[in-house]
C-alpha cells in the first residue's frame, strides 16, 4: 500500500529538494498532497482580509512543489493563512501517514512560520518531519 504524505511548504523550495524529500519519506509510489499556506502576509493584511497576493504566492509554491514530486498521485492546493489550520484542513480530507513541513530558515521566516515544525508535532497525532530549506 502506498504511503500518504502531506507536504506543507511555506517557502519556495528547489524542485530537486522537494523530489529528494518525498522519495526519502515515501518512495516512488506515494500519494502526495501538497499544501502551500497563504502565510506570506502581514498582520495588517490579515486583519483586513487582503490575502490576494499571499494566495497567489502560495498557488505558485504549491504548483511548483507538486510538479517536482515524482509519480502520478500528486495533488496541490493553497491552504489557510495559518499554516497549522492549513495542515488541519488538509488532514480532514487526506489522512496522511506523515506530514513533511518545509520552511524557510529562521532569518527569512514570517511570523506565521516561526516554530511551525514543533507546533505541528504537538498538535497532530501523525508524525511530523520539519525541514528547513536551503
N, C-alpha and C positions, 0 to 999 in steps of 0.2 A: 504494500500500500504506500502510495506517495506521501511524503511529509508535506504538511501545510505550513508555509512560512509567511508571516506578516512582516513586511519590510516597511518601516516607518522612517521616512527621510525628511529631515528639516533643513538639509543642506544640499547644495549641488554636489554630486559625487561623480568622480570619473567612472565611465562605463566599465572599465576593466576592474575597478574596485568593487562595484556592485556585483558583477558576474562572479568574481572571486569569493565574495562573502556568501552569496547564495549557494554556490557549489560546495563551499566548505560546510555550510549548515544544513543543506538539504539534498545535495546530489543533483543529478540531471533531470529526474522525473518529478521534481517538486511542483506542488501547486503553490503559486506565489501571488500574494495580493500586496500591491504597493500602495501605501497611503502617504501623501505629502500634505501635512497640516499647513494651513494658510497662516503660519506663525510669524512670517516676516512682516509684523505690523506693530505700529507704535501704540502706546497707551491711548492717545487721543483718537487715533483712527479706530481703535477697538471700541471706545466709548461712543463714538458717533456712527458706528456700523459702516465705516468707509473701508471695506475689505476688498475692493475690486483688484487693486494692484497686488495685494498679498495672495489672492486666489489665482491670479494669472501666473505669478511666480511659482506657486505650488503646482499648478497644472503642468508647467514646463518641467519641473523637477520630477513629478510623477511619471510623465510620459518618457522622459529620458531614462529614468531608472528602470521602467518596465521594458523598454527596448533593449536594455543591457542584460536583462535576465535571460539565461538560456532556457530553451524549452517552449512549449506551446501553451502551458497552463498559467498564464500571467494576466492579471487584471490590474488596473491602476485607477486611482481616484484622488480627488482633493478632499482632505479631511477638515474637520473643525479647526478654528483658530487655535484652540487649546489642544496641544499635542496629546495630552492624556485623554481628553474627551474623544479625540480622533481615534486613538487606539481602542477605547471602549466601544465606540460606534462600530468600528471595523470588526471587532471580535464578536459582536452580536450576529453578524451575517457570515463571517468567515472564521469558524472555530479553528484557530491556528494551533500547531504543535509547539511553535516557538515564535517569539517576537524579536526581530532584529531592528534595533534603533540606531540610525546613522545621524550623527550631529556634527556640527562644525566644532573646531577647537574652542575652548572656553573664551579665548580673547575675541572670537568672532561670533559667539553665540548670542542670540537675542534673549530678552528677559523671559520669554516663554520656553526657551530651550534649556535654561540653566537647571542642572540636576535632573534632567529628564530620564536618563537611564535608571538611576537609583529610585526615583519616584515611581516609575513603571514597575520595577521589581517589587516594590512594596504594595502596589495597588492591585496587580493582576496575579492570578494563580498560575498562569502559563510562564514557562522560562523566558527570561528576557536577556538578550545579549546587547550590550551597548558598545558601539564602535565609533570612535572619533575619526572623521575623515581627514585626509591629508590636504 
